[in-house]
Amino acid sequence: MAGQSQVQETIHQLHEGTDFMKIIEKSSKKYNRKFTLSKDFLYITYSPSKKPPSKARISVEDIREIRQGQETDGFKKSKVRNKYPKDNSFSLIVGAESHNINLVAPTPEAAKNWVQGLRWAKKKAQNIDVREKQALWIKETFRKADINQDGKVDFEETVKLLRKMNMIVDKSHAKKVFQTADRTNASSGDKSSDNVLDENEFVEFYRTITERSELRDLFKSYAGEDDYWTPEEFTDFMHKEQKRYEITPKWCESVIDAYEPTEEIRKKKILSYDGFLMFMKGPNGKLFNPFHSTVYQDMKQPLTHYFIASSHNTYLQKDQLRGPSSVEAYIQALQRGCRCVEMDVWDGPDDDPIIYHGHTLTSKIKFKDVVEAVDKYAFEATPYPVILSLENHCSVPQQAVMAKYLKDILGDKLYMQPVRKDGQMPSPEDLKERILIKGKKHKLNLQDMQKLPEPTTSEDSAANLTNMETELEGDVSEEDEAADLEVEDEEIKKKMELEKKQSKKRISSTSSISNKSQKKKVKLAKELSDTVVLFKSVGFKGFKYAKENYQFFEMSSLVEGKALDLATKSSSAPDFVEHSKRFFSRIYPAGRRTNSSNYNPVKMWNVGAQIVALNYQTPCTEMDINIGKFQQNGKSGYILKPVFLRKSNMQFNPNKPDDQYTQKLTLRIISGQQFPKPDREVIDPYVKVTLYGVNSEQEYKTSVVDDNGFNPTWDFEENFDVKCPELALLRFAVYDKDVTTDDFIGQYTIPVASIQMGYHHVPLLSANGADLSPASLFVHTLMSAP
């Protein structure tokens, strides 16, 4: 947005509101809606709506992306999209589940203004301070409870509102706090508010009623006889409790400037309890080390030295048999920092390759559309390289089309440089904003391949390959995962068999099948082979064979069962570790996981496997572990492996780790705050904490606290023996105890190496990864020698 006057004019238009056409996916229906940005820039209201005004709104903070044009599945699958200009269109991608709101503005200018204005408002919402964010959450809750929309609540309504916030309070105590807040307002001359609270008064009432005794006691223990901290007392706290020995009084002064809410106190360079409370809710008060939110690791080592965030069958949004395929699934994976995405490519109509789970009933999308999405979104979340893992089932002519799309669409981003003569992989730093192809490649080396005459058509390419048939690899597909699916439903089995026969018929009708077609060997187009440089797929024949025969750019894929067997046997695990120091390994889910469930990736990381592919579309404990691990190193999608998984002169067996790698983690779960409430009136929460790591999985549970989801106290303490902290992860999960099945409330998973020592808050996430703020746990941690 250009000048200040233009910004103001744009924002004014959003405040005034605009009439849009809302487009519905897979339908010819459309609705007229007026969207208006609130004066505080924090939410968008829309009308008309069957919802009450307090719910007919979208939080600006919940908007993940504002996407121009008609680029969502909702637009592409709509039956009326062609009636409206692309320049008038844009979409809001909202919430953890990426709900699409597809809108058509009356003019291109209106669409442009909303896209620019909302991006500005989103940035503003992300930059509000902790205290203001808390106040906004309380006000939003207040507005939802204000049924008659008069902006006020009496005492009985206040008690009901507290219960909705999962809080039971002593009514006599609450009455005193309520009257104090009301008298404070009445003394200012506002007589109309007697016996009622407006939303600002309710914020203060709420903060008083939710006094944190454990934090108050902690603050007092370092305040001496005064009710504040000097920079020296603050430093003392950071050294003794938080083990942050690098902290100085000068740093504490800067924190006071940032967090102390009272100007008079701030000018004196001292910290009040309110300021301490805000500090403990900020980045330094959270369990995750804020330094690890940046790219803090060495990114100049060979690619084989890194764990890489990786997705399996990325195109699928649900199950592996008949669920929808979507370009949106690639966009979401890339936006979450995934750096290796998978494409199962098959011959499509009109010589246009398609992606779907072959021989199944999953829907089909165009290969070209996916490549275009990768080109646009590959480096939106992180600049480090993206790997396209191709499972190629196409005929030679359509392989040539694949190669053309990759080169034409990706352009200079596509990595096509010759391999290095020193036999080393480039580093993530070397490959910033480059896209790498993993797939089959000709046996001929690059110099020999350059001697082949350049084909001018796909038919010429097929002829070249036929003439040199004995020198080329036969099977194009790395692994036909769909062929390994274990399907019990007889109806689905029959449909899959029919799909398989039709697929074979399509491929056998092309000139790409050799005389050995009964062995299902399809030839590889030179154009596609040439796009593969650093990740040549080869069949796995054992670690000894790989050591003696693999070139540094050759790699294998292993199904989870085979990989787990090799990783957990003491006889083969050290060989797996040594193999992973030199070569890439990709692990993928077993065919029995037709519901898109996941395996535990930890044992694969323990042997150094770099590409551990999971079904990103499935919320589960295994994905919690994956997301938790890759939040470190700035969510770059690359994590430097521990030194014992990189150095050739260091021996490591994850099933028998040396004691030198062991430490003791003492965890104290003190309390919980403001848990969201399921269907029950008030919850009975407990916490299950699990350590995932090398050669162990330890789990403990707190007691159950009855009827208190607002501020339960446990003061639970336990010790964990952590072998190889660099590989260990800790998962906190909060449940509501029930007579039948305990309800999941929220979770948080963190690398042990990213845990801050001392007193900190643990934020909670929903099953699909949404932030449940202000819900949290308050814990104390200490790492020591065993």
N, C-alpha and C positions, 0 to 999 in steps of 0.2 A: 504494500500500500504506500503510495507516494508521499505527498505532503500531509501536514497535520490537518489542514482544512478538509482534505479528501477523506482522511481517516474519520473525522468527526461526521462528515456527511454520510459516509457508509454506515457508521454505527447508528446514526439517527434513523436511517431507513430500516435497519434491523429492529430498532426499538418501536418504530411505527407499525411494523409487520408487513408481510407480503402474502398474497394469495397464491398458493401453489396447487399443482395437480399431483396427487400422490399415486404412484404407479404400483400395482400389485403383481407379484410374480406369478407366472403361469396362468394369467387371467386377463380378460378384456376389461375388467373392472378398473375404475379409477375414481378417486375422491377429491373433492375440493377441500383444501385445508388452509387456514391462515396460520402462519408461523410467526411468532414474535419473540425477540430476544429480551429477557428481563433487564431492568435498569441496572442491576448489579452484575450483569454479564454472566450469571451463573447457571441459567437454565433457559430453555426454549419452551414456550407454551404453544398449544395448537388447539384450534377449534374449527368447526364443531366437533364434539366428541361425546360418546356415551359415558366416558369416565368423569368423575368429579374433577373440578379445576385443580385440586391439589395433586391429582395423579395424571392429568393430561399435560404432562411436561417431560422434557428430556434434559437431564443434567449435562451441562457442557463438559464437565470433567469425565463423563461416561462416553463421550464421543471419541472413538479411537482414531478415526480418519474421516476427512472430508474429501470425497473423491469426485473430481470433475468428469463431465461427460456421462456416457451410459456404459460404464465399465463393470458393473456388478452383475451377478447372476440374475438378480431380480429384474434388472433392465433387459438383459439379453434374452430371458425366457418369457418376458411379457409379450402379450399378443398385440399391444398397442404402441410399442416403442417406436416403430417407424413413422408414427404420426407426429412425432415431436422432434424438434431440432436438438442435436447433441449439445450445441452451445447453450441451450436453455436448461440443460439437465445437470444434476449432481446428486450424490448419494451421501448419507450419513451412515457410517459404520459404528454401531453402538454396542457397548457392553462386552463382557468376556466371550459371549457366544456370537459376537459379530453380526448382530441383527442389522439388516439393511433397510434404510428408509430412503426410498427412491423418489425424487422430487423433480418436477418440471416447472420452471419459473416462467412468468409471462414474457420476459425479454432476456436476451443474453446478458445485458447489463445487470439485471436483478440477480441472475444466477452468479455472476462474477462477484457482485457485492457481498452476497451471502457466503460464498466460499472464502473470500478474503476476511470478512468480518468475523466469521466463526473461528477461523484459524487464529486470529488475533485474540478473540475471547478465550479460546482454549489455552493459549499461551499464558494469558493473564490468570486463568483459574489455576494453572499449575504452579504459579509463583506466589500464591498467597501464603502467609505464614501459618504456623501450627495453631496458634490461638484463634486466628480468624477462621481457619478451616474447622476447628472444633465448634465455634459459634455457629457457623453455617449449617453444620450437621444437626445441631440442636434445633435451630430455627426450622429446618426442613421437616424434622420430626414433629415439631409444634404445628406447622401448617397442615400436615396430614391429619392431625388429630382435631384441628379446629373445624368441626363439621359445619357450623353455620357461617364460617368465614368472616367472623366479626373481629378477628385478630386478638381475642382475649379468652382466657380460661379461668374458671373459678376453682376453688380448692378441690372439689370432688372430681372435676374434669382433670385437674392436675394429677391426682392420685391414679386415675384411670390411664392417663398418658404415661406415667411412670411404669405402670404394669405393662403397657405396650412396649416399653423400652426394656422389658425383661427385668424389672426392678420392683422388689417389695420393700417398703419402708415402714417404720413405725409412724403411725398417723399423727400421734401427738408431737413427735419431733418434727415431722414434715409440716405440721400446722404452724409451729413456731417460726420455722424458716420461711414459710409462705407469708406470714404476717409481717416479718421483718422486711421482706422484699416489697410488699405492698405499702408499708409505712414509708419506706424509702422513697417510693414513687409519689405517695400522697404529699410528703413534705415538700416536694418540688412544685406543688401547686396544682397537680393534675387530679382533681377530686373525683373525676369520672372513673378512675381506675380502682377505687376502694373495693376490696374483696375480690379483685381479679388481677391477673398478670397479663401484660402484653408479651410479645415474643422476646423483646430485649430483657425484660424483667425475668422471664422464665429462664433465659440463659444464665443469669446470675443465681437464680434459685437452684438451678440444676448443678452449677459448679459448687455451690455450698453443700447441697445434699449429697454430692458424690465425693466428698472429702476422702483422700487416699491416706489412711493412717500410716501405712507402711512407708510411704514416701515422706510424709510429714516427720515421722520418727527419724528417718535417715537424714533428712535435712537438719533437724535439730541437733543431731549428734556431732555435726561439724560447725554449727553456728555459735557455739559457746553460750554466753549469756544474752547475746543479741538474737534478733530474728532475721538475720541476713548473713550472707557470706561475703567476705572480702575476697579479692583475687587470690590471696595467699591461702585462705581456707578452701576455696574452690580447687586450687592446685593440690592441696593436701588430700582432698577427696579423690581427685583423679589419679593420684599416685597410689594411695593405700587401697582404695576399693576397686577402681577400674583398671589398675595395673598399667596406666598410661604414663610411663615414666618420662616420656619426652615432653609432656605438657609443661608450660611455663605460665607464670602469672600474666604475662602479656597476652598469651593465647586466651586465657580466661577472661581478660578484659574485653577482647573482641567478641567472645560469646555473650558476655553481659550486654554489650551494645546490640547484639542481634536478638536476644531472647527476653530481656527484662522489659515488661510491659509498661511500667510506671516511669515516666520521663524524669521525674525528680530523683528517684532512686538510681536510675540509669546514669544520670549526670554525676552522681557520687561514686560511680564505678563499683557498686555493690550489687549483689543478686538477692532478690526476695524469693520467698517460697514459690510464688506464682511464676517467677522467671525460671526457677529450677524445674518446676513442673513442665513448662514449655520445652526446656532443654532436654528433659528425659523423654519427651515425645517426638523429638527431632531425630535426624540421622545419627547423631552421636549417642542417643539414648536407645537405639535399636540394637538387637543382637548381632545383626550383620555388619561387619566392618565396612564403613563407608568408603575406605580406600579401595576395597575390592570392587566397588561400583565403577571404578575406572579401569582402563587397560593397564594393569600394573606389572604384567609378566613380560618376559623377554619374547618378542614376536619375530626374532630373527634367526630362529633355529629351523632345521628341516621340518617339513610338514609332518613327517612320521612321528615327531616328538610331541604331538598334540592330540588331545581328545577333541572330537569334532561333533557338534550338535547335529544329529542326523534323523531323518524321517523315512519311514517305510510306506510304500504305496501312497505317496503324498496326496494323490488326486482324490482319494476316497474320503467321504465325510462321515460315513457310518460303517457298516459291516463290509466283509470281504466278498459277499456273494451276490447281493442284489441292491446294495446301497447306491446313492448318487455319487457320481464323479463330478468334480468342480474345479474350475480355475481358481476360484476363491480359496480353496484349500491350500494351494501353493502360496498365494498372497499372504494368508494368515501365518503359515509356517515360516516364511521369510521374515515377516514382521516380528515374529517371536525369536528371531536370531538363529533359526535353523540354517545350517550351512551346507547340508547335503540332502537333496531332494531326489525322489525316484520317479522315473517315467517308464511305464510299460507301454511300448509303442507297437501298434499293429497297422496293417494295411487298412486304409479307409476308402470310402467312395470318392470317385473323381480324382484318383491319385493324390489324395490328401490324407496323410497319416493321422491316426487317432490314438488316444490314450484311454485305456480301461483295463480292468482285471480280466485278462483273457480267459475264455471258456466259461465265464460267469455271466450273471445277469446284471452286473453293474452298468450304469449308464456310461456313455462315451462322450469325450470332449476332444477338440482338435489339438493336435500337437503344436500347431502354429500359435494358437491362442495362449497355450501354456508358455511357450518360449517368449512371446511378447510380454506376458506378465512377469516372467523372470527378468527380462531386460529392464522393466520399469521398477521392480520392487527388490531386486537382489541386494542392493546396498542401502536400503532405506534405514535399516536398524543398525547395521554394522558394515564397515568398509572391507572386511576381510573376505577371502575368496569363497565362492559358491561352487559346489560340485554337483553336476547333473549326472545321476546314476541311471544309465540307459539299460533297460531290459528290452532288447531289440528283437522283434518278431516279424519285421517287415521284409517284403521282397526287395530285390536290388533296386528297381526303379524308385520305389518309395523311400528306400534308404537314401538315395541321391536327393530326394526332395527334403528329407530330414536334414541332411547336411547343408543344403541350400538355405533352409530356414535358419539354422544355427548361425551360419556365416553372415547372411544378409541382415538378420534382426539384431544379433548380438554385436556384430561389427568388431571393433578393436577390443571389446571386453572379452571375446573368446580367445583363450590362451592357445596359441598355435606355434609357439617357439620350439626349436629343436631341444632335445634333452641335453642336460649339462654333461660335459665331458668328464667332470670329476666324480660322476656317479652319485651326486647328492641331490636330494629334493630341494627346490626353492623354499623359502620361508613364507609364512603368512604375510609378513611385511613386504616381501618381494612381489607377492601376488595380490596386493590390495586392488579391489575393484576389478578382478579378473574372474572369468567363469571357466571352469575346467570340466571336461567331459570324461566320464568313466564308462568304459565299455570294451567290446572286443576290438582287436586290432590285428592287421595282417602279421604273419610271422616274418615277412621281409622287413629288414631294418629301414630306417628312413631314407638312407642313401640309395638303397636298391629300389625303393618305391618311387623315388624321383626319376628313375630310368624308364618307368612305364609311360607310354604315350598318354598325354592328357586327354581324357574323354570329353567329347563335346555334347554327348547326349547320354541318357541313362542306358540306352541300348549299347552304346560303345563301351560303357563301363562294364556291363554284364559280359560282353565279348572278351574284353581284356582279362576278366577274372576267369572265364572258362578256359582260355588259352593257357593260363598259369595255374590250373586247378590243383595240381599236386603240391604247389608251394603255398597255398592259402589255407587258413583255418576253415573248417566246415561249419560247425554249429555257431550261429550268430548269437543265440541267446545264452546269457550267463547262467541263469537258472530260471526255469519256468515255474515260478512259485505257485501259480494257479493250478498247475498239474499235480501239486502235492496237497491240495486242499482236501480235508477230511469232512465230507458232507454226509449227514444222516438223513435229511429230508429227501424222500424218494422223488417228489415232484420237482424239486430243485435239481436233483441229479439228472433227471430226464431232460430238463431244459438245458442244463449245462452240456450234456452229451450232444444235443442238437446243435448248440452254439459251436461246439468244438468241431463237429463235422463240417459245418458251414465255413468255419475259419480255415480248415484244411483245404477245402475246395477252392476258396479264394486264392490261397497261396500257391496251390499246385497248378493253377491256371496261368501262372507267370513263368517267365523264362529263367527265373532265378534258381529253380530247383535243378540239382545235378542228376546224373544217372543213378545216384544212390539215394533217390528221393524217399525210398522206403525206410531209410534211416533218418528221415526228417532233417537232413543237413542243408541249410540254406546258406548261400554265399554272401560275402560281405562286400559292399560297395567301397571302392577306394576313397571316394569323397567323404564317407562317414568314418572310415578307418583313420583318415588323416586328422580328424578332429580330436582323436584320442592321443594324448601326449604323455601325461603323468600318471594316468590310472588305467592301465591295460588289464582287463579282466582275464584271469586264467583259472583253470580248474585246480582245486586243492588236492595235492597228492601226498601230503605229509610235510612236516617241518624239515626233515632231512633233505627231501627232494627240493624244497624251496630254497634252502640254504645253498645247495649245490648248483641250482639251475635258474632261479629267478634273477631277472634284472631288477634294478632298484625301483623301476616304475611299474612293475607287475604286482598284482594283488589278487586275492581270492575272497570269495564270499562264503560264509558258513551259516547254515541254519542253526537256530538257537540250541537245539538238542546236541548236535555234534560239537558246537563250540563249548557248551557247558561241560560236556564230558571231558574235553581236552583241558579245560580250565580248572577242573576240580580234582583231577587225578594228579597225585604227587609226581608220578612218572612223566607226565606230559606238560604240566603247568609251567615248569621252568623253561621248557622249549618254546612254549607259547610266548612267554615273556621275551625271550631272546629273538624270536621271529618278529615280534611287534616293534623291536628296536630298529629293525632294518626295513620291514615291509608293512604295507597297509593290510588290515583285515576288516572286512565288513560283516557284521552279524545281523541277521534278520529273523523275524518271528516265524514260528512253526506253522505249517499248513492247517493244523487243528484249530488255530485261533481265528475261526471264521467270524467271530463276533468282534474282531479287531481288539481283543485283549492284548496285554503286553507281558513280557518276561522281565525279570529283575535285571537291570543292566549292570549292577555293581560288580558281579563276578567277572563280567567281560572287561570292565575297566581295570579290574585288579590285575589282569594279565597284559594290560597295555593296548587292547584292541581299540583302534581309533574311531571307526565308524560303527557305532552301536545304534542301529536303526530301530525306532519305535513308531507305533501308530499314534501320531500326534492328535488325532481326532478323538481319542478316548480318554476321558477323565478317569484317573486311577492312581493308585499308590505309586506304580512304576513311573508314570509321567510326572508325578509330584517330585520323585527322586531326580528325574532327568532335568526338570525345570530348576529344581533347587541347586543342582550341581552347576548348571550353566549360567546361574545368575552372577557367578564370580567372573573376574577379569573383564568387567565392563559389559557383560552380556554379549561379548564379541562372537560367541559361538566356537571359540578356540580356547582350550585350557592346556597349558604346558604340563606335561606328565612329570611326576616326581623323578628325581635324578636316577633312582635305582631302576626306573623303567626306561631310561634313555641311554645310560652309559654301558658300553660293552664290557667294561672291566668290573662291573658290579653284579653279583649274583642275587637273585630274588625269587623266592618261592612263596606265592600268596597263601598257600595252604600250610606253610611252616615258616612264618616270618620270624626273624631274629628279634630277641627281646629289646635290642637297641632301638627298635622302631616304635616301642610301646610307651604310651603315656596314660595318666589317669585323669579323667574328666569328672569333676564333682559338679553335679547339677542340682540346684534348689529351685523348685517351682513354687513361687510364693503366693501368687494370686492371679485372678483373671479379671478382665474388664469388658463389660458391655457386649456379651455374646449375642448374636442374632438368635431369634426365637423361631423354632419350627411351629408346627400346628398347635402344640400344647401351650397352655396358659403361661406356665413358668417352667424352666428346665432344671434338671438335676445333673450338673456337669461333672465330668472327670476328664483327666488328661492321660493319654497313652503316649509315651515317648519311646522311640525305637532308634537304636544305633545300627546303621548299615556300614559294614566295612570289611576288612580283610579277615578271613577265617572266623568270622563271628557275626551274630546278629543278636543284640541284647535288647530286651524290652521290659519296661516297667509301667505300672499304672498308679495314679494317685487314688485317693479315696473319692467317693461320690459326695458332693455337697448338695443337700436337698434344697429345692425351691429357691435357687439363687443363681441366675445366669448373668447378673449384673456386676457383682463384685465378690465372687467366691474366693475363699482363702483356703489354701492347702498347707503351705509351708512344708512341702514334701522334699526330701533330699535323698539322692542316690548317687553311687559312683559307677562309672563306666571304664572298663579297660579298653583303651583305644589303640589298636595295633595299626600303625601307619596312618597317623592323623591326616596326611595329605590326600588319602583315598576315602576317608570316612565321611559319612553324612548323618545328621541327626534330624529326625522327623517328629514334630509335635502334632498330635491330633486330638481335638476336643470332641467329646461325644456327650449326648444326652442319654442318661440311663433310662431304660424303659423295661417294662415287664416282658416284652416280646423281643423286639430288635432295637438295639441302641441306635439312635439317630446321629448321623455325622453332622457336626457343626462347622468345623473349619480345621485347616492344617497349615503348617509351615515347615519346609524342609531346607536345611542349611548345611553347607560344607563345614566340617569341623574346623578346617583351617581358616574359615572366615568368621568364626565366633569371636566376639569381643569378650574379654574377661570382666567380671564385676556384675553390677546391677543393670539390667536392660529389659526392654520390652520386645516381645515376639509378636509381630503382626500376623493376623490370620487371613487365610485365603479360602475361598469357597471351593467346591469340588471342581468347578471349571476354571479356577484360577483367578476369579474376581477378588479384588481387595475388599475385605469385610470391615475396613476402618469404620469406627474406632475400636473394634474388637481386638483384644490382645491378651497375651500372658505377660506377667512380670516375673522375671527369673534372676538367679545369680549363678554365675559359672566361674569355675577355677580349673585351670589345667596345671598338672604337676607331675613329677616323676612318680612311677608306680611304687 
